[in-house]
Amino acid sequence: MISGIRVNDNCVTEFNNMKIRKTCGWIIFVIQNCEIIIHSKGASTTLTELVQSIDKNNEIQCAYVVFDAGTSFIKWIIYLMHKHINKIIN
């Protein structure tokens, strides 16, 4: 990868499972030690529960979130994580 940031193989596997097998409703990815890893994932398919999960994680400064909105395409949502995440969404 050009940026020097490696994607952990588990990220690709879990994303594909989410996309094809519908194993979860969302995945939060973070960068740790120059590698993209999974921070957490959840079964919920509601945006409200995803936002509540994000708000609980005060230790995360920045993350990528993939959310399956239940449509034919998975919605990609990228947030800069901070305490006032609800202001970004609302």
Backbone torsions as a table, in degrees:
resi	resn	phi	psi	omega
1	MET	NA	137.2	-174.9
2	ILE	-62.9	-38.3	-175.6
3	SER	-72.3	-15.5	-176.2
4	GLY	86.3	-0.7	177.4
5	ILE	-95.5	122.1	-177.6
6	ARG	-93.1	143.0	175.1
7	VAL	-94.6	121.6	177.6
8	ASN	-62.2	138.5	-178.6
9	ASP	-57.7	-32.1	179.2
10	ASN	-62.4	-31.7	178.1
11	CYS	-62.5	-45.4	-179.8
12	VAL	-65.4	-44.2	180.0
13	THR	-61.2	-49.0	-178.3
14	GLU	-66.6	-37.6	177.2
15	PHE	-63.2	-45.4	178.7
16	ASN	-63.7	-39.1	176.0
17	ASN	-62.5	-39.5	178.4
18	MET	-65.4	-44.4	-176.5
19	LYS	-69.7	-44.1	-172.8
20	ILE	-93.2	-47.4	-173.6
21	ARG	-96.9	-6.1	-179.4
22	LYS	56.8	45.1	-177.4
23	THR	-75.2	-21.0	177.8
24	CYS	-152.6	167.7	-178.4
25	GLY	-96.2	-23.5	179.1
26	TRP	-158.5	157.5	177.1
27	ILE	-137.6	134.6	173.8
28	ILE	-105.5	122.6	178.4
29	PHE	-106.9	141.1	175.8
30	VAL	-131.6	162.0	174.8
31	ILE	-99.8	125.3	-179.9
32	GLN	-140.0	124.2	180.0
33	ASN	52.3	49.4	177.9
34	CYS	60.4	31.7	179.1
35	GLU	-143.8	138.2	174.6
36	ILE	-84.7	124.1	-179.1
37	ILE	-129.7	167.9	175.9
38	ILE	-86.4	123.9	175.5
39	HIS	-83.9	-47.5	179.1
40	SER	-162.9	164.3	176.1
41	LYS	-147.3	158.9	-177.3
42	GLY	-145.2	157.4	-177.3
43	ALA	-84.2	-18.7	-174.8
44	SER	-64.8	144.4	175.9
45	THR	-112.3	17.3	176.5
46	THR	-104.4	137.8	-179.2
47	LEU	-64.4	-32.9	179.9
48	THR	-60.3	-45.5	179.9
49	GLU	-67.8	-34.4	176.1
50	LEU	-63.4	-46.8	-179.8
51	VAL	-62.3	-40.1	177.5
52	GLN	-62.0	-39.0	178.0
53	SER	-65.8	-40.1	178.1
54	ILE	-64.0	-44.7	-178.8
55	ASP	-62.0	-29.7	179.7
56	LYS	-71.6	-22.8	-174.1
57	ASN	-93.7	75.4	-178.4
58	ASN	-69.3	-20.0	-177.3
59	GLU	-77.1	-14.8	-178.9
60	ILE	-86.1	125.1	177.8
61	GLN	-88.8	-38.9	-176.6
62	CYS	-150.8	142.9	-178.4
63	ALA	-157.6	165.5	172.6
64	TYR	-112.5	135.2	-179.0
65	VAL	-121.5	131.1	173.1
66	VAL	-110.8	126.3	-176.2
67	PHE	-125.6	126.9	176.6
68	ASP	-90.0	107.0	-176.2
69	ALA	-81.7	2.1	178.5
70	GLY	83.1	8.1	176.8
71	THR	-94.2	-173.1	-179.8
72	SER	-72.4	-16.0	178.2
73	PHE	-121.7	144.2	175.0
74	ILE	-79.4	131.8	179.4
75	LYS	-83.0	131.2	175.2
76	TRP	-96.4	127.0	179.2
77	ILE	-125.6	124.0	178.7
78	ILE	-114.5	123.3	-179.7
79	TYR	-118.6	145.9	160.1
80	LEU	-90.1	115.4	-173.1
81	MET	-76.1	131.5	171.4
82	HIS	-159.3	177.8	-173.0
83	LYS	-65.6	-22.2	-175.2
84	HIS	-107.6	44.9	-177.4
85	ILE	-61.3	-31.7	-179.1
86	ASN	-62.3	-28.9	178.7
87	LYS	-67.1	-29.9	178.7
88	ILE	-70.8	-41.1	-175.2
89	ILE	-78.5	-40.1	-176.0
90	ASN	-85.6	NA	NA
